[in-house]
Amino acid sequence: MATSNKDKPIVLIIGAGLTGLLAAQGLQQNGFGVIVVEKEEAIDARPREWTMLVHWAMPIFQRLVPKGILQDLNGALCNPYLQFDAEIETLPCYSGVTGDLLFSSPTPGARRVSRGRLRALLTKGIDIRWGISLKDMTLTENGIRADFEGGLTIDADYLLGTDGTFSKVREILVGADKAQPQGSGFLFATGITQYKDAEKTEVIADKHPVAALMMGTSSVGGIGVLTAEDCSDKSAWTTFWVKIWRGEPVDLRGREALAYIRTQTAPLRDEFQLAIDWTSDESYVSINEMKYWIPVVWNNHGGRAALAGDAAHPMLIYRGQGFQHSITDVDNYVNALLQLHADAGNNASRADVMDAFADEVVKRGVNAVEQSLCEAEKSLHIDTVTQMLMATRGHGK
């Protein structure tokens, strides 16, 4: 059992996804004790992989992590061999009707990363307890106690829920009924494939060396490079594709998912459809309905418990805002705790500081979730694509 330490407050983080691990790094390098608990048995328990763009929150990310992790960040980049410039740091969007370029969204300073490789990088130096599922939490005289399945308990000064869209922490803090994420009606498919054919890989990379989108019909498409193992051998590269459409919820994997996409969804065009056509039956393919939750103020147990990331505001993937807001949550949380544990003479109230943290997360999160839903609606119609925030404001806040 971990116990509270007056000189080094302990933060118990529930969930070892990117948000939880980033919070652990940020807190640890600012003098807090950190324990991360994860219900999955190991970091590679789930085979699903995808890419993420770190863009307007990149400066925040850089100050949250130790220098050693920043120095190794290239290892998490999808294509570390690129010479980044204005052309590379942009996300082009093509018409699903004509194939012509609709607009390019500038992403200055952005880097597209492998979610799996970045997660592995962020585990460095962090105390992670795998295979432990949260059951409940209660206040103690000097902190908060987490009870886990199997009888384990951990005492800490603070508890941060970063356990994703179906957060158990959120369920405890707002109640089971209020905590339920909502189905968006939009299905998201992703395929990860290694064509083992340099010419096919070049077709994908030549559209854009990082990633490109297609919108304006009943399906949205995306293609890009996931892993460039050897800059001189594109046959060894791994590429990805995504597809979004409105439909009845399904949850499929592998060959069944690939067959569903090919037979039950409207085709894309040009390279975006070729990426799917060239996908082998052995490739990783998945389909699931995108979920969202409109944030509400939670019971923070006197300032001891909080939410961040998808536990606080799960949203649709449009404009890549989810991870940017997760990074912002973490930064604000670290700063809130630093404010509470500043030098002697600090009269800040824990309840007031953490209420302010939660209020800001909720206000910002509501706006971001609602924007993601609006972007999804506009992406399926050629007459409204250019009205999207992605087209008018790019990938900014």
N, C-alpha and C positions, 0 to 999 in steps of 0.2 A: 504494500500500500504506500503510495506517495503521500506525503503530508505537507501542509503549508509551511513555508519558510519565510520568516519575516524579512530577511535580507535579500532573498531571491524568490519573489513570488512565482508560484507554479501555475502555468496555464495548461489545462487539459484540452486537447483538440480532438474532436470526434470527426474522423474522416481524413484519409491520407490521399486525397486527390490533390490537384494543383493548388487549390485555394488553401487547404489545410497545411500542405508542406511549405508553401510560400509564407504563411503566417508563422509557422514554426521557425523558419530561417530568420524572418524579420524580428520576431520576439527574442530569439536566442542571441542574436548579435547585439541586442539592446539590453542584455543582462537578465532576462527572464528565464526561469526554468520551464522546459517544455516537455510534455509527453503527448505523443500522437497515438490514437487508438483507431484501428481500422477493422471492419468486420470481414473483409476479404482475407483469405489465408496467406496471400503473398502478393507482391507487386505485379506479378504477371498472371494473376488468377483469372483475369478476363482478357481474351485475345483481341478485343476490339481496339482499333487504333484510328486516329484521325489527326488532322493538322489544325493548328490554331495560329492566328495572326496576332502578334503583340504589336500594337500600334500606338494610340495616343497615351497609353499607360506605360510605355516602355521606360521613360525616365523614372517613374515611380518604382517599377520592377527593379531597375538598376540600383536604386538606393536601399531596397529591402533585402537584397541578397549579399552574401560575402563576396569579396573580390575573387576568391578562388572559383566560385560558381560562375561569375561573369567571364572569367578567363576560359572556362570550359564550355561556354554557351554555344560555341560553334558546333560542338558535337550534337546538339539538339536541333540545329537548323536543318530544314529539309534539303537545301542545296547550299552547302557552305562554300562552294567554289565560285559563286557569283561575285562579280565586281558591282557592288550596289551603287546605283545612281537613280536619277529621277524616273527613268524608264522602268527599271527593275522594281522600284518602290512605288508601284501603282497596280491597281487591280482592274483589268479591262472587262467590260461587260458587252456581250454581243447579242444581237437580235435573234430570237428563236424563229422569227418569221423569214427574214432575209439573209441572216448570217453576217450582216454588216455590224461594225462597231457602233454601239449606242452611246457609250461614254466610258471614260477611264476615271477611276476613283483614286486620287493621290493618297499614298500612305507613307509620307516621309519618315525615314528612320525605322520603319516597321521591319519585323523579321517573322517569317513563317516557320513554325517549329513543329516537330513531332511531339504530340502530347505524351506519348510513352517515354521518349528519350528525355524530355524536359522533366517529367515526373521522376524518372530515375536519378537525374542530376540533383533534384531538390531533396532527395532522401539523404544526401551526404551529411553525416554528423548529427542526424536527428534520431532520437529515441522513439522508435515505432513499435507498437505492440500489435501484431497481426492476429486475425482470427478471433476478435473480441467484439461482441454485439452489445450495444447500449440497451438497457432495460428501463432505467428511470434515473432521476436525479433529485436530490434533496439538499436544502440548506443546512449547514452545520454552524456551530458557534463562530467559527473563524473563516468559513469558506463555503465550498460546495462539494457534495459527494456524488459520484456517479456509480450507479449499480449496473452490473453487466450480467448477461446470461451466464449461468454456471456458478454464480455466487461471488465473483470478483468485485471488489469495490476499490475506487481510487479517490482520494481526497485531494483537492487542489484549491487554489485561491480563486481561479476563474475557469469557466468552461466555454469554449467556442465551438459552435456547431458548423462544420463545413462538410456535412455528409450528404450533399447533393440534392437532386430534385425530389427524392422521396425521403427527405430528412426525418430521422427519428427525433432529433433534437427539436426541430420545428414542431413536430407532433406534440411533444411534451410541453413546449412553451406557449402554444396557441390553442391546443386541443386538437384531437384527431380529425374532427369534421372540418374545421377551418383550415387545417394544414394540407388537405388533399390537393395535389396539383391537378390542373384541368387539361383535358385533351384539346389540342388546337385545331384538329381536323386536317393538319398538314403532315404528310408522311415524309420521312427523311431516310434516304438510302445512301449507303456508302460502299464503295468497292475498292479494295487494295489489291493491286496486281503487279506482278513482275512479268512483262511480256517476253523477256529473254530474246528480244529482237530490237536492235538499235534503231532501225528505221521506224518502227511503231512508237518507240519511246520518243524519238525526235518529233514525231507528229504532235504529241502531247506537249512537249517542252517548247516547240517552236511557236505554239499559240501564245504562250507566255512562259518564261523560265521558272516562275514561281507558281502562279495559278491564274485561271481565267473563268469567267462566268458566262452563262447564256440565260436570258430571261425574255418574257413577253408572250409565252404561249402557256398551255395548261401544265407544263413542266418546267422547272428551273434546273439547269445543269451546271456543274462545275468540274474542272479538271486541273491537275497539277502534278508536281513532283513531290513525292513523300520522302524518298531517300536517294541520294546520289552517292553511292558507295565509292565509285572510282570515276573521276572526272573524264578519264580517257575511254571508258567502256560503258556506254549508255545501255547496253544490253543487260547490264547488272543493276540498273536503276529500278526502283519501285515507284509506281505512279498511283494516283488515286483519282476517283471520280465520285461525285455526289449527284443526287437527283432528288428534287422536292416536288410534290404534287398534292392536291387535295383528294382525299379518299377515305374509305372506311378503314378504321385502325386494323393493322396487322403487325405481327411481331415475328419476323422470319430471319433465318440465317442460312448461309451457304448456298447450295445449289437451288434449294427451294426459293430463296430470296431472289436469286439471279433469274430464275425462270419466271417468277412473278413480274419482275421489272420488264422483262422482254415481252411478255404476253399480255399483261394487264395494265400497262401504262403507255401513254402516248410517247412516240419516239422523239428524241431530240434531233439535231441535225449536225452535219459536218463532223469535226473532231470529237464533239461532245457525245455523239452517238457511237462513233467508232470506238471510243474508249470502253463503252459497255459491250459492244459487239465482240471486241477482242479479248474480253475477260474470260479466263478459263474457269471450268467448273470447280477447280481446286482453290480458287482465289477466295479471300475473305470478303463476304458480302453480307450486309445486314439491312433490315428495314424495321423502323419503328415510328410510332407517332410522336411528334414533338409535343412536349408538355410545357405548361407555364403555370405560374402562381403569382397573383397580384399580392404584393407584400402588405402585411398589416403589422401594427405594433405588437411585440411579443412581451410576455412576462419575463423580465430579465432577472428575477430573483434578487432584487436589491442591488443590481449592477454586477452580479456574479456570472450571469449567463448571456450569451449573445449568438447571433447568426451572421454568417458571411457567405458570399459566393452563391452557388445555386441553391443552397439551403435557405437563403434569404430572398432570392429573386430569380428563380429559373425562368429563362426567356428563350425565344426562338433565336436561331443562329445569325440572323441577318445583321449585316455590318460588323460582325464579330465583336459585338458589344459586351457579351457575357463575361469573358475573361478580363476585359478592361475594368469592368465594374467590380469584379472579384478582387483584382489588384488594388483598386481604390478602397474597397472595404478593409482589406488587410492593413493598408497604410493608415487609415483612420483609426482602426482598432489599436494598432501599436502605439499611435500617438496618444490615444485616450488613456491607455495604461501608463504610458510615460508621464502623462499629466498627473495621474493619481499617485504615482510613486516617485515624484520629483523630490528635490532636497527638502530637508526639514523646514517647517513653516508653511508647507503647502496645505491650504484649507479646503481644497476641492472636495466636493461631496461625490462619493462613488456613484450613488444613485443618479445625481444630476449629470455627471459626465457620461455615464453609460446610457442614460435616457437620451441625451443629445446625440450620441453615436447612433442609437437605434432609429431615432427620428429621421436623421439624415439618410441612413441606409434605406429606410422605407420610402421617403419622398423621392429619392433618386431612382430607386428600384422600380417604383410604380411607373414613373415616366419611361424608363428603359424598356420594361416589359410591354407596355402599351405601344411604344414605338415599334418594337419587334413584330407585334401582331399586325400593325398597319403596313409595315414594309412587306410582310408576307402576302397580304391581300393584293398589294400593288404590283408585286413581282410577276404575277401570272397573266397580266394583260398588257399588250404592247402599248395601249393608249395611256397607261398609268405608270409604266416603268420609269419614265423620265421624271415623274413626280416624286419618286422615292427619295428619302434622305440620302441614300447612297449616291444618287445622281446629283442632287442639289447641294448637299453639304459634305459629301464624301464620307470618310470613316472617322470623322471627328466626334467629339462628345455629342 
